[in-house]
Amino acid sequence: MDDTAPSTVIGAAGPHATWQRTLLAPALRKPLRRETFRRSTGEPLAPLYLPVALDERFLRDTGFPGQYPYTRGVQPTMYRGRLWTMRQYAGFGTAAASNERYRYLLARGQTGLSVAFDLPTQMGYDPDDPMAGGEVGKVGVSIASVEDMALLLDQIPLAKVSVSMTINSTASTLLAYVMAVADRQGCPHAALSGTVQNDILKEYMARGTWIYPPRPSMRIVTDMFRFCAEHLPKWNTISISGYHVREAGCDAAQEIAFTLGDGIAYVDAALKAGLQIDDFAGRLAFFFNGHNNFLEEVAKFRAARRMWARIMRERFGAQKDESCKLRFHTQTGGSTLTAQQPDNNIVRVTIQALAAVLGGTQSLHTNSRDEALGLPTEAAAQVALRTQQVIAFESGVADVVDPLAGSYVVEAWTDELEAKAWQYLKRVDELGGMVAAIEKGYPQREIQDSAWRAQQAVESGEQVIVGVNQFQQQNEPPVPVLRVDPAVERDQVERVRAVRAKRDGEAHRVAIQALRDAAMGGANLMPPILQAVRCLATTGEISHALRGVFGKHEEVLVV
């Protein structure tokens, strides 16, 4: 028999049989999505396809899904058992308007919330702060107090719907808001499920919504790790993000390296704070970009999963399998969308989303066709969601685990991306770790150089962008764009002032002072933040209290 021919036979002995007995059989105790999976010709689909010869290299580097090093996926059955979470990112204007959009998407089959916040909320300013002028509700929803969060989550049962929040510098405050709203709903904190991005290091590299310097920011992150390990066991305390460094212009190998480098830094900080690796590592989550090079993206996801497994086991000594599994959310590439011929973006997003699924993502956001022009309209958001649903229910790619395994190109590129990413991580270690590397400007410089090379390729025509530098169209028809009413800012200013007017002034003062005291000492910051939130402290007031202790970050100039 040809050794390169795929095997679908269920073996009686050997590594395949061991995998079936120890991992697949326990997973099959839970029902699959369907009783049978068949091709159009009627033949049943095998759950997994393998080369006939299971050589040492295959077993070491590729192996079986749900088995270390997880190259083929973190679950034995992957999407045959359960589809990825379709988590469309949304938020704009007021909490009430965003709540309406969330319920619209949930009613159309979305399976989790993903909240976008405006810049003042992300950077710790209230709507009436002079620094917030002109930005309230513009790129996300304005959340200035627990009252706003209660409105945002109105009629959304927190015990049943997971909530992902793209928030970093003020992540602890926003999580405290969710906990306080859960109290009002009668939902135990232990039942809350969701994610806060909470990845402050990538803000210094690529995005810029920082508040405090890196080292006190790392303390805030690890305080949340410890608090959630004790009180919110189902909550993912960080979504370590390669998405934004890719948006800033890095390549696929750099996206892997700088994302995992951040992950290493967070694990190091948590261990130094006294946490045990297997007590928190299983709740670490990752967030990657879905870019245009289809095969390279599939290889990227597989390489990242394999690398993280080895980092956790070999570098940090993790014993639990759950600690070694890289679970990740994917968002299709915002920077790849074009204002010209925006319908082309539907095609781009489909390719990117399919790569994420074939790469084994746990949840997915598909961008809307009009996002290069403004916030998504409802119609565009529905098409984006339908894109995921067509892939899930019509394409057949979710019926087989890791269907591109064994492709000469995919396996070679997985190895090559891994090797390049290890080179970057070695340099980061030589510089003293990711925090020190960021302070010295190393990843920022690498990202800028990569972005420059990519832009040069577009301007020279070496990289074709359909509708932009080739196949242009004159007199394109106008596209409807969602506009945020300027009245949103006035309404939010009135709301936050009304909250301040109705609260117990003394209780608020005591809570803010307790937060300052905790920041100056070594106490965990989550309990005083939660107490301040319950006393109706605002996002800006909590952030200003911490600014007074930790100071403000000054950007490193990279030349």
ROMI-589525 format. One record per residue (C-alpha): z, y, x; residue number from 1; residue in one letter. Coordinates in nm, 2 decimals, padded with zeros to 4 digits. Example, Ala and Ser with C-alpha at 12.3 -4.5 7.8 and 13.67 -1.06 7.14 Angstrom:
# ROMI-589525
      Z      Y      X num residuo
  00.78 -00.45  01.23   1       A
  00.71 -00.11  01.37   2       S
//
This chain:
# ROMI-589525
      Z      Y      X num residuo
  00.00  00.00  00.00   1       M
 -00.08  00.35  00.12   2       D
  00.25  00.50  00.26   3       D
  00.16  00.84  00.14   4       T
  00.11  00.73 -00.23   5       A
  00.39  00.85 -00.46   6       P
  00.64  00.60 -00.59   7       S
  00.77  00.60 -00.94   8       T
  00.93  00.26 -00.92   9       V
  01.31  00.23 -00.99  10       I
  01.43  00.04 -00.68  11       G
  01.70 -00.22 -00.68  12       A
  01.84 -00.14 -00.34  13       A
  01.84  00.13 -00.08  14       G
  01.89  00.51 -00.09  15       P
  01.70  00.55 -00.42  16       H
  01.92  00.29 -00.59  17       A
  02.23  00.45 -00.45  18       T
  02.13  00.79 -00.58  19       W
  02.06  00.64 -00.92  20       Q
  02.39  00.47 -00.94  21       R
  02.61  00.75 -00.80  22       T
  02.44  01.06 -00.93  23       L
  02.17  00.99 -01.19  24       L
  02.37  00.75 -01.40  25       A
  02.67  00.98 -01.45  26       P
  02.43  01.27 -01.53  27       A
  02.26  01.06 -01.79  28       L
  02.58  01.02 -01.98  29       R
  02.50  01.36 -02.12  30       K
  02.19  01.37 -02.35  31       P
  01.86  01.49 -02.21  32       L
  01.66  01.76 -02.38  33       R
  01.43  01.49 -02.53  34       R
  01.45  01.12 -02.56  35       E
  01.11  01.07 -02.40  36       T
  00.89  01.28 -02.16  37       F
  00.52  01.19 -02.17  38       R
  00.19  01.31 -02.03  39       R
 -00.09  01.40 -02.27  40       S
 -00.24  01.06 -02.22  41       T
  00.08  00.89 -02.35  42       G
  00.22  00.75 -02.03  43       E
  00.59  00.81 -01.99  44       P
  00.69  01.04 -01.70  45       L
  00.91  00.91 -01.43  46       A
  01.22  01.14 -01.38  47       P
  01.15  01.17 -01.01  48       L
  00.86  01.11 -00.78  49       Y
  00.90  00.99 -00.42  50       L
  00.70  00.88 -00.12  51       P
  00.69  00.50 -00.08  52       V
  00.83  00.52  00.27  53       A
  01.17  00.69  00.26  54       L
  01.19  00.77  00.63  55       D
  01.49  00.92  00.81  56       E
  01.34  01.27  00.80  57       R
  01.28  01.26  00.43  58       F
  01.63  01.14  00.36  59       L
  01.78  01.40  00.59  60       R
  01.58  01.71  00.49  61       D
  01.43  01.64  00.14  62       T
  01.62  01.36 -00.02  63       G
  01.72  01.34 -00.39  64       F
  01.81  01.61 -00.64  65       P
  02.18  01.66 -00.69  66       G
  02.24  01.52 -00.34  67       Q
  02.32  01.70 -00.02  68       Y
  02.15  01.91  00.12  69       P
  02.01  01.98 -00.23  70       Y
  01.66  02.07 -00.12  71       T
  01.53  01.92 -00.45  72       R
  01.78  02.09 -00.68  73       G
  02.15  02.10 -00.75  74       V
  02.14  01.86 -01.05  75       Q
  02.01  01.51 -01.06  76       P
  01.81  01.57 -01.38  77       T
  01.75  01.94 -01.34  78       M
  01.55  02.08 -01.64  79       Y
  01.51  01.74 -01.81  80       R
  01.88  01.77 -01.89  81       G
  01.90  02.14 -01.96  82       R
  01.66  02.43 -01.91  83       L
  01.74  02.73 -01.70  84       W
  01.92  03.02 -01.87  85       T
  01.67  03.27 -02.00  86       M
  01.87  03.59 -01.92  87       R
  01.67  03.90 -01.98  88       Q
  01.80  04.21 -01.80  89       Y
  01.85  04.50 -02.04  90       A
  02.04  04.82 -02.09  91       G
  01.96  05.18 -02.16  92       F
  02.11  05.49 -02.32  93       G
  02.42  05.43 -02.52  94       T
  02.62  05.11 -02.56  95       A
  02.52  05.10 -02.93  96       A
  02.15  05.11 -02.84  97       A
  02.19  04.84 -02.57  98       S
  02.39  04.62 -02.81  99       N
  02.10  04.64 -03.06 100       E
  01.85  04.53 -02.79 101       R
  02.08  04.24 -02.68 102       Y
  02.11  04.11 -03.04 103       R
  01.73  04.15 -03.07 104       Y
  01.68  03.93 -02.77 105       L
  01.95  03.67 -02.86 106       L
  01.79  03.63 -03.20 107       A
  01.45  03.55 -03.03 108       R
  01.59  03.27 -02.81 109       G
  01.75  03.44 -02.51 110       Q
  02.04  03.23 -02.40 111       T
  02.25  03.48 -02.20 112       G
  02.31  03.85 -02.15 113       L
  02.22  04.05 -01.84 114       S
  02.34  04.41 -01.84 115       V
  02.18  04.70 -01.66 116       A
  02.40  05.00 -01.60 117       F
  02.30  05.36 -01.53 118       D
  02.36  05.52 -01.19 119       L
  02.67  05.71 -01.28 120       P
  02.84  05.39 -01.39 121       T
  02.72  05.21 -01.08 122       Q
  02.85  05.48 -00.85 123       M
  03.18  05.56 -01.02 124       G
  03.11  05.89 -01.20 125       Y
  03.19  05.97 -01.57 126       D
  02.92  06.12 -01.79 127       P
  03.07  06.47 -01.77 128       D
  03.09  06.47 -01.39 129       D
  02.85  06.72 -01.23 130       P
  02.72  06.43 -01.01 131       M
  02.60  06.25 -01.32 132       A
  02.39  06.53 -01.46 133       G
  02.04  06.41 -01.57 134       G
  02.11  06.04 -01.50 135       E
  02.33  05.93 -01.79 136       V
  02.17  05.63 -01.97 137       G
  01.85  05.66 -01.77 138       K
  01.81  05.33 -01.57 139       V
  02.07  05.14 -01.77 140       G
  02.35  05.17 -02.02 141       V
  02.63  05.43 -01.97 142       S
  02.98  05.26 -01.97 143       I
  03.26  05.51 -01.91 144       A
  03.55  05.33 -02.07 145       S
  03.66  05.01 -02.25 146       V
  03.56  05.17 -02.57 147       E
  03.20  05.18 -02.45 148       D
  03.22  04.81 -02.35 149       M
  03.36  04.72 -02.69 150       A
  03.06  04.88 -02.85 151       L
  02.82  04.72 -02.60 152       L
  02.96  04.37 -02.68 153       L
  03.00  04.42 -03.06 154       D
  02.93  04.11 -03.26 155       Q
  02.86  03.91 -02.94 156       I
  03.11  03.62 -02.91 157       P
  03.23  03.62 -02.55 158       L
  03.36  03.26 -02.59 159       A
  03.00  03.14 -02.64 160       K
  02.77  03.39 -02.47 161       V
  02.77  03.43 -02.09 162       S
  02.75  03.79 -01.96 163       V
  02.58  03.88 -01.63 164       S
  02.64  04.23 -01.50 165       M
  02.43  04.39 -01.23 166       T
  02.72  04.60 -01.09 167       I
  02.86  04.63 -00.74 168       N
  03.08  04.92 -00.63 169       S
  03.25  04.93 -00.97 170       T
  03.23  04.56 -01.05 171       A
  03.61  04.52 -01.07 172       S
  03.63  04.79 -01.33 173       T
  03.35  04.65 -01.54 174       L
  03.49  04.30 -01.53 175       L
  03.83  04.45 -01.64 176       A
  03.65  04.61 -01.94 177       Y
  03.51  04.27 -02.04 178       V
  03.85  04.11 -02.01 179       M
  04.00  04.39 -02.23 180       A
  03.73  04.34 -02.49 181       V
  03.79  03.96 -02.48 182       A
  04.16  04.04 -02.57 183       D
  04.04  04.23 -02.87 184       R
  03.81  03.94 -02.98 185       Q
  04.09  03.69 -02.93 186       G
  03.89  03.51 -02.65 187       C
  04.11  03.37 -02.37 188       P
  04.02  03.50 -02.02 189       H
  03.98  03.14 -01.91 190       A
  03.70  03.09 -02.16 191       A
  03.49  03.39 -02.03 192       L
  03.17  03.29 -01.85 193       S
  02.93  03.51 -01.67 194       G
  02.87  03.68 -01.34 195       T
  02.93  04.02 -01.17 196       V
  02.68  04.09 -00.89 197       Q
  02.96  04.24 -00.68 198       N
  02.74  04.21 -00.37 199       D
  02.83  04.53 -00.19 200       I
  02.68  04.45  00.15 201       L
  02.32  04.45  00.02 202       K
  02.39  04.81 -00.11 203       E
  02.43  04.93  00.25 204       Y
  02.11  04.75  00.35 205       M
  01.87  04.82  00.08 206       A
  01.99  04.99 -00.24 207       R
  02.24  05.26 -00.19 208       G
  02.48  05.25 -00.48 209       T
  02.79  05.23 -00.26 210       W
  03.11  05.43 -00.29 211       I
  03.36  05.32 -00.02 212       Y
  03.30  05.21  00.34 213       P
  03.21  04.85  00.40 214       P
  03.55  04.71  00.51 215       R
  03.76  04.84  00.21 216       P
  03.47  04.73 -00.01 217       S
  03.51  04.38  00.12 218       M
  03.87  04.39  00.03 219       R
  03.78  04.47 -00.33 220       I
  03.54  04.18 -00.34 221       V
  03.79  03.93 -00.21 222       T
  04.06  04.05 -00.44 223       D
  03.83  03.96 -00.73 224       M
  03.77  03.62 -00.57 225       F
  04.14  03.55 -00.57 226       R
  04.21  03.69 -00.91 227       F
  03.93  03.50 -01.08 228       C
  04.01  03.17 -00.91 229       A
  04.35  03.20 -01.09 230       E
  04.26  03.36 -01.42 231       H
  03.88  03.33 -01.49 232       L
  03.78  02.98 -01.37 233       P
  03.44  02.99 -01.54 234       K
  03.34  03.33 -01.40 235       W
  03.10  03.37 -01.11 236       N
  03.27  03.63 -00.89 237       T
  02.96  03.73 -00.69 238       I
  02.59  03.71 -00.71 239       S
  02.48  03.74 -00.35 240       I
  02.16  03.92 -00.38 241       S
  01.84  03.89 -00.19 242       G
  01.65  04.05 -00.47 243       Y
  01.71  04.41 -00.36 244       H
  01.64  04.35  00.01 245       V
  01.30  04.20 -00.10 246       R
  01.24  04.50 -00.32 247       E
  01.31  04.72 -00.02 248       A
  01.03  04.55  00.17 249       G
  01.16  04.25  00.36 250       C
  00.96  03.92  00.39 251       D
  01.05  03.58  00.25 252       A
  01.23  03.46  00.57 253       A
  01.43  03.79  00.59 254       Q
  01.53  03.75  00.22 255       E
  01.67  03.41  00.29 256       I
  01.85  03.52  00.61 257       A
  02.01  03.84  00.50 258       F
  02.11  03.70  00.17 259       T
  02.28  03.40  00.33 260       L
  02.42  03.62  00.60 261       G
  02.59  03.83  00.33 262       D
  02.72  03.50  00.18 263       G
  02.87  03.40  00.52 264       I
  03.04  03.74  00.55 265       A
  03.20  03.71  00.20 266       Y
  03.32  03.36  00.28 267       V
  03.46  03.48  00.61 268       D
  03.64  03.76  00.44 269       A
  03.78  03.53  00.17 270       A
  03.91  03.29  00.43 271       L
  04.08  03.57  00.63 272       K
  04.24  03.68  00.30 273       A
  04.41  03.34  00.28 274       G
  04.18  03.16  00.03 275       L
  04.08  02.80  00.08 276       Q
  03.71  02.73  00.09 277       I
  03.69  02.48 -00.19 278       D
  03.90  02.70 -00.42 279       D
  03.63  02.96 -00.45 280       F
  03.30  02.85 -00.30 281       A
  03.19  02.67 -00.61 282       G
  03.19  03.00 -00.81 283       R
  02.96  03.18 -00.56 284       L
  02.62  03.25 -00.71 285       A
  02.30  03.39 -00.56 286       F
  02.02  03.62 -00.68 287       F
  01.67  03.60 -00.55 288       F
  01.34  03.77 -00.60 289       N
  01.03  03.60 -00.74 290       G
  00.74  03.74 -00.55 291       H
  00.36  03.69 -00.56 292       N
  00.29  03.43 -00.30 293       N
  00.34  03.12 -00.52 294       F
  00.37  02.84 -00.27 295       L
  00.57  03.05 -00.02 296       E
  00.82  03.14 -00.30 297       E
  00.87  02.77 -00.40 298       V
  00.93  02.69 -00.03 299       A
  01.17  02.99  00.00 300       K
  01.40  02.86 -00.28 301       F
  01.41  02.51 -00.14 302       R
  01.48  02.63  00.22 303       A
  01.76  02.86  00.10 304       A
  01.93  02.58 -00.09 305       R
  01.92  02.35  00.21 306       R
  02.04  02.61  00.45 307       M
  02.34  02.71  00.23 308       W
  02.45  02.35  00.19 309       A
  02.45  02.30  00.57 310       R
  02.63  02.64  00.62 311       I
  02.91  02.54  00.38 312       M
  02.96  02.19  00.52 313       R
  02.89  02.24  00.89 314       E
  03.01  02.59  00.95 315       R
  03.30  02.62  00.69 316       F
  03.40  02.26  00.65 317       G
  03.37  02.25  00.27 318       A
  03.46  01.91  00.13 319       Q
  03.36  01.94 -00.24 320       K
  03.00  01.89 -00.33 321       D
  03.02  02.19 -00.57 322       E
  03.10  02.41 -00.27 323       S
  02.77  02.33 -00.10 324       C
  02.54  02.39 -00.40 325       K
  02.34  02.71 -00.39 326       L
  02.30  02.81 -00.75 327       R
  02.08  03.11 -00.81 328       F
  01.93  03.35 -01.06 329       H
  01.58  03.48 -01.01 330       T
  01.42  03.80 -01.13 331       Q
  01.05  03.85 -01.09 332       T
  00.94  04.11 -00.85 333       G
  00.97  04.46 -00.98 334       G
  00.81  04.61 -00.67 335       S
  00.49  04.40 -00.74 336       T
  00.43  04.56 -01.08 337       L
  00.17  04.83 -01.10 338       T
  00.13  05.13 -01.33 339       A
 -00.25  05.08 -01.31 340       Q
 -00.38  04.82 -01.56 341       Q
 -00.03  04.71 -01.66 342       P
 -00.15  04.41 -01.86 343       D
 -00.21  04.25 -01.52 344       N
  00.16  04.25 -01.47 345       N
  00.19  03.98 -01.73 346       I
 -00.01  03.75 -01.51 347       V
  00.19  03.84 -01.20 348       R
  00.52  03.78 -01.38 349       V
  00.39  03.44 -01.50 350       T
  00.31  03.33 -01.15 351       I
  00.64  03.45 -01.01 352       Q
  00.84  03.29 -01.29 353       A
  00.66  02.96 -01.25 354       L
  00.74  02.96 -00.88 355       A
  01.11  03.02 -00.96 356       A
  01.11  02.73 -01.20 357       V
  00.94  02.50 -00.95 358       L
  01.18  02.62 -00.69 359       G
  01.48  02.51 -00.91 360       G
  01.63  02.83 -01.04 361       T
  01.94  02.82 -01.27 362       Q
  01.85  03.13 -01.46 363       S
  01.56  03.36 -01.49 364       L
  01.47  03.72 -01.59 365       H
  01.10  03.80 -01.64 366       T
  01.00  04.16 -01.60 367       N
  00.81  04.34 -01.87 368       S
  00.45  04.46 -01.83 369       R
  00.55  04.83 -01.86 370       D
  00.83  04.85 -01.61 371       E
  00.63  05.04 -01.35 372       A
  00.61  05.31 -01.61 373       L
  00.95  05.32 -01.77 374       G
  01.22  05.11 -01.94 375       L
  01.07  04.81 -02.13 376       P
  00.97  04.86 -02.49 377       T
  01.08  04.59 -02.74 378       E
  00.73  04.45 -02.77 379       A
  00.69  04.42 -02.39 380       A
  01.04  04.26 -02.36 381       A
  00.94  04.00 -02.61 382       Q
  00.63  03.91 -02.42 383       V
  00.84  03.87 -02.11 384       A
  01.08  03.63 -02.28 385       L
  00.79  03.44 -02.44 386       R
  00.65  03.39 -02.09 387       T
  00.96  03.19 -02.00 388       Q
  00.95  02.99 -02.32 389       Q
  00.58  02.90 -02.27 390       V
  00.66  02.77 -01.92 391       I
  00.96  02.58 -02.05 392       A
  00.81  02.42 -02.36 393       F
  00.44  02.40 -02.30 394       E
  00.36  02.37 -01.93 395       S
  00.53  02.04 -01.86 396       G
  00.67  02.16 -01.53 397       V
  01.03  02.12 -01.66 398       A
  00.98  01.75 -01.74 399       D
  00.99  01.63 -01.38 400       V
  01.24  01.72 -01.11 401       V
  01.10  01.92 -00.81 402       D
  00.73  01.83 -00.88 403       P
  00.60  02.00 -00.57 404       L
  00.81  01.79 -00.33 405       A
  00.59  01.61 -00.08 406       G
  00.32  01.88 -00.08 407       S
  00.21  01.92  00.28 408       Y
  00.21  02.30  00.24 409       V
  00.53  02.33  00.05 410       V
  00.73  02.10  00.29 411       E
  00.58  02.26  00.60 412       A
  00.66  02.61  00.47 413       W
  01.01  02.51  00.37 414       T
  01.07  02.40  00.73 415       D
  00.91  02.71  00.88 416       E
  01.10  02.96  00.66 417       L
  01.42  02.78  00.74 418       E
  01.36  02.80  01.11 419       A
  01.28  03.18  01.09 420       K
  01.58  03.25  00.88 421       A
  01.81  03.06  01.13 422       W
  01.67  03.29  01.40 423       Q
  01.78  03.60  01.20 424       Y
  02.12  03.45  01.13 425       L
  02.17  03.38  01.50 426       K
  02.10  03.75  01.58 427       R
  02.35  03.86  01.31 428       V
  02.61  03.63  01.46 429       D
  02.54  03.78  01.81 430       E
  02.61  04.13  01.66 431       L
  02.94  04.02  01.53 432       G
  02.86  03.92  01.17 433       G
  02.68  04.09  00.88 434       M
  02.93  04.38  00.84 435       V
  02.90  04.47  01.20 436       A
  02.52  04.42  01.19 437       A
  02.50  04.66  00.89 438       I
  02.72  04.92  01.07 439       E
  02.47  04.90  01.36 440       K
  02.17  04.93  01.14 441       G
  02.01  04.59  01.23 442       Y
  01.91  04.45  00.89 443       P
  01.81  04.80  00.77 444       Q
  01.57  04.83  01.06 445       R
  01.42  04.49  01.01 446       E
  01.36  04.56  00.64 447       I
  01.20  04.90  00.72 448       Q
  00.97  04.74  00.97 449       D
  00.86  04.47  00.73 450       S
  00.80  04.72  00.45 451       A
  00.59  04.93  00.69 452       W
  00.37  04.63  00.78 453       R
  00.33  04.54  00.41 454       A
  00.23  04.89  00.32 455       Q
 -00.02  04.91  00.61 456       Q
 -00.18  04.59  00.48 457       A
 -00.23  04.74  00.13 458       V
 -00.37  05.07  00.26 459       E
 -00.61  04.89  00.49 460       S
 -00.73  04.66  00.21 461       G
 -00.62  04.35  00.40 462       E
 -00.38  04.28  00.10 463       Q
 -00.56  04.32 -00.23 464       V
 -00.37  04.46 -00.52 465       I
 -00.58  04.41 -00.83 466       V
 -00.64  04.74 -01.01 467       G
 -00.49  04.94 -00.73 468       V
 -00.70  04.91 -00.41 469       N
 -00.97  04.69 -00.56 470       Q
 -01.11  04.63 -00.91 471       F
 -00.99  04.98 -01.03 472       Q
 -01.06  05.10 -01.38 473       Q
 -01.14  05.45 -01.49 474       Q
 -00.99  05.62 -01.80 475       N
 -00.73  05.36 -01.87 476       E
 -00.58  05.37 -02.22 477       P
 -00.23  05.52 -02.25 478       P
  00.06  05.27 -02.26 479       V
  00.36  05.33 -02.49 480       P
  00.67  05.41 -02.28 481       V
  01.03  05.40 -02.38 482       L
  01.20  05.74 -02.34 483       R
  01.57  05.80 -02.33 484       V
  01.66  06.09 -02.56 485       D
  01.84  06.37 -02.37 486       P
  02.09  06.37 -02.65 487       A
  02.23  06.05 -02.50 488       V
  02.40  06.24 -02.22 489       E
  02.56  06.49 -02.46 490       R
  02.68  06.21 -02.68 491       D
  02.83  06.03 -02.39 492       Q
  03.01  06.34 -02.26 493       V
  03.17  06.38 -02.61 494       E
  03.27  06.01 -02.62 495       R
  03.44  06.01 -02.28 496       V
  03.63  06.33 -02.36 497       R
  03.74  06.18 -02.70 498       A
  03.88  05.88 -02.52 499       V
  04.08  06.10 -02.28 500       R
  04.21  06.30 -02.58 501       A
  04.34  06.00 -02.77 502       K
  04.51  05.81 -02.50 503       R
  04.88  05.81 -02.40 504       D
  04.88  06.06 -02.11 505       G
  05.20  05.93 -01.94 506       E
  05.09  05.56 -01.96 507       A
  04.76  05.66 -01.81 508       H
  04.92  05.86 -01.52 509       R
  05.15  05.57 -01.44 510       V
  04.86  05.32 -01.44 511       A
  04.65  05.54 -01.20 512       I
  04.94  05.59 -00.96 513       Q
  05.00  05.21 -00.96 514       A
  04.64  05.16 -00.87 515       L
  04.67  05.41 -00.58 516       R
  04.99  05.24 -00.46 517       D
  04.82  04.90 -00.46 518       A
  04.52  05.03 -00.27 519       A
  04.75  05.18  00.00 520       M
  04.94  04.85  00.02 521       G
  04.82  04.50  00.02 522       G
  04.85  04.40 -00.34 523       A
  04.56  04.26 -00.53 524       N
  04.37  04.54 -00.70 525       L
  04.25  04.36 -01.01 526       M
  04.58  04.37 -01.20 527       P
  04.63  04.74 -01.17 528       P
  04.26  04.80 -01.25 529       I
  04.30  04.59 -01.57 530       L
  04.62  04.78 -01.66 531       Q
  04.44  05.12 -01.61 532       A
  04.16  05.00 -01.83 533       V
  04.40  04.91 -02.10 534       R
  04.55  05.26 -02.08 535       C
  04.19  05.39 -02.14 536       L
  04.13  05.51 -01.78 537       A
  03.76  05.58 -01.73 538       T
  03.52  05.45 -01.47 539       T
  03.52  05.77 -01.28 540       G
  03.90  05.81 -01.28 541       E
  03.95  05.45 -01.14 542       I
  03.68  05.51 -00.88 543       S
  03.82  05.85 -00.78 544       H
  04.17  05.70 -00.74 545       A
  04.02  05.45 -00.49 546       L
  03.81  05.71 -00.32 547       R
  04.13  05.90 -00.24 548       G
  04.26  05.60 -00.05 549       V
  03.95  05.44  00.10 550       F
  03.73  05.74  00.15 551       G
  03.35  05.76  00.10 552       K
  03.08  05.57  00.29 553       H
  02.84  05.77  00.50 554       E
  02.50  05.62  00.54 555       E
  02.39  05.49  00.89 556       V
  02.08  05.67  01.01 557       L
  01.83  05.41  01.12 558       V
  01.54  05.52  01.34 559       V
//
